[in-house]
Amino acid sequence: MARTYPTEWKKFCRTISTPIGFNYYTKNIKKNVSLGDFNMFSARYSLAKDFIGIDIQNATMKTKLGYEALMNALLVWSVVEYYYIIFKTQSNSHYDLLTYNKSELTAIRNKINAIGFDVEKFYKFTKLHCDSKHTLNIDEFLNNRDYNPVMLLSAIRHVFSHGKLTANVSNVKSASVNSIVNILKTCILSKIDDDFSSIVKSHPNYLIA
């Protein structure tokens, strides 16, 4: 079965072989970015997109689901990081790399809130171990105000990476955490895929590549 790469990845590879080639993309990318960086981005995207779980010998299903969620968050964050490394943006940080309109934010919030009471319990635990920016963003999300989906994910990544978050959060089902991460994974990777597609489609040789 084929791996899942960004939607326009094949077209990107074809456009760089045209007369204008890779040079066209230099207006969209940061200094010293090479074709190898694009290959790294696509590999990270593919790994995050195709990741479906882990197997831990002698671990319970609850523990497996918990670590699956946390590993999923790390893999998606690695895509965000590399996309930020490559492309010029209006943002000064990874956190503001992607933009969401109000209807998108409402849809994401509704999907996450549909998981149930575990959402609030999980994020109240998570924010205890975050910096002030992530804490504020979590509060905004929980209180139905504007929030940043990328930071909802990066909060999980941050707390897990620094050892405060494990597969089993007290009184929170691992399946709920898994569902939260999968919703954020979908909305983040989809947004990155759309942005990358628009850049590739703007190449003058897109139609003939």
N, C-alpha and C positions, 0 to 999 in steps of 0.2 A: 504493500500500500504506500502511496506517495506521501511524502511529508508536506505539511502545510506552510507555505511561504506567503509573504505579502501578496495580495491579489495581483498587483502589477509587476511582480518581481521578474517574470519571464520577459515582459516588455522592456523593463529596465535593462536587462542583460542584452537585449537586442538593440536598444537605442544607443548603447555605448559602443556598438560596432558600426554605427552609421558614420557618414562623413563628419557631422558635427560632434557626435560621440559624447564622451564623458565631460568634455569641456563645457557643455551647456549647463551641467549641474553645478558647476563651480560657483555660480551666482547664488545658489541656495545653501551652500555648505560653508562650514567654518574653515579657517586657514589650516593647512597641513592635513586635511582629511583626504584619505586615499581610497581607492577602490576596495582595498582590503578591509577598510572600516565598514563599507557597505555590506561586504560579505559577512562580517562579524554581526552586524545588525540583523541580517536575514536569518543567520543561524540562531541567534538568540530569540528572535521572533518565532521561528519554527519550533524551537524547544518549548517555549512558553505556551504556544498555541496547542501543541500536540501532547503536552503533559497531562496525563490522566490519573496518575496516582503513584504510590510507592508500595513496596512490600518490605516489611520489617519482620524478621524471623522472631517468632514467639510473642509478638506484640498483639494486643487486643485490637479489634476493629475500631474502637473509639480512638485509640492512640494512633493507628494508621491514618484515620481520617483527619485527626488533628495535625499531624505532621505533613500530610498531603496538602492541607490548606496553607500551612506556613511556607512550605517549599514552593507552592504555587505563587504565593506573594513575592518571594525572592526572585523567581524567574521572570515574572511580569515586570518587576521593578528594574531588572537588568535591561529589559527592552527600552524602558523609559530613559534610563541612564545613557544608553548608547545612541538613542535617537537625539538626545540633547547634545551629545558629543559631536554628532555629525552636522545637524542642521542649524542654520541661523534662525533665531526666533526673536520675538519681542520680549521674551522673558529673561530674567537674570538668574533663574533657578529651574531645577528639574520640576519643581512642584507646580509651576505655572505654565509649563510647556503646552498643555492642552487646554482648550477652552470649551465650555459647555453652556448652552443657552438654558433658559429657565425651564422649558419643557423637557429638555434632556435631564436636567437635575431632578425634576419632579418624578420622572419615570424611574430613574435609578433609585431615588429615595423610596418610592412606593414598592419597588421590587425587594429592596433590602428590608424594609419594615414589615413586609408580608411574611418574613421568616418568623417573626414573633418577638416575645419578650427577651429572648436571648441577645438580640441586637443591642439593646440598651445596656444589659448587664456586661456584655463583652466589651463594648466601647468605654463604659465607665471604668472597667479594670484597665484597659489599654491606656487611657489618658493619664492614669496615675504615674506612668513611666515614660511619658513623652515630654518633649520640649514645649514651650509656650505656644508656638505656632500650631503644632499638631493638636494641642489641648483645646485651643480656641476653635479650630476647624471642627473637632469632634463635637464641641458644645453647639456650634452653629448647625451641624447636621441633626443632632438630637432635639434641638429646639425649633426645627422646621424653618431655618433661615438659610441663606445662600451658603454653600459649602463647596469644597474642592474634592471630587472623587479620588483624584490621584493621591491626595494627602490622607484620605481614609485608608488607602492601601499602604502608603509609605509608613504610616503609624504602626501598622501590623508588622511590616518588614523591620522597622527600627527596633521595636520592643522585642521581637523574636531574636534578631541579630545580637542584641545586647544581653540576652539571657534572661529577661524578665518574663517572657511569654513562652509557655511550653505547649505541648499538644493537648493538655487537659487543663482548661480554665475552670475554676470552681463554679459549679452550678450553671455551666454553659455547655450545651451539647456540642460535641465536635462537628456533627453534621451541620449545625447552624453556622459555625465559623467557616466551614467548607463552602457553604452556600454564599455567605457574604463575599468571600474571596472570589468565587467564580463569577458573581455578578460584577464585581469591580474589574476582574480580568477581562470580561467581555466588553465592557464599556471603554476600557483603556486601550486594549488592542484594536478594537474596531476604529476608534478615533485615530490612532497612529496609522492604521492601514488606509483609512480615508485620506489622511494628509499626504502620505507617501504616494498614493495613487494619483492625487491631483498634481503633484510635482512631476511624476513620470508622464502623465497625459499632456502636460504643457510642453514637453520636448517637441521641437519643430519636426522631428522625424518619427514621431509616435505612430502615425497612420501607416507609414511605409515599413516600419521596423518589423 
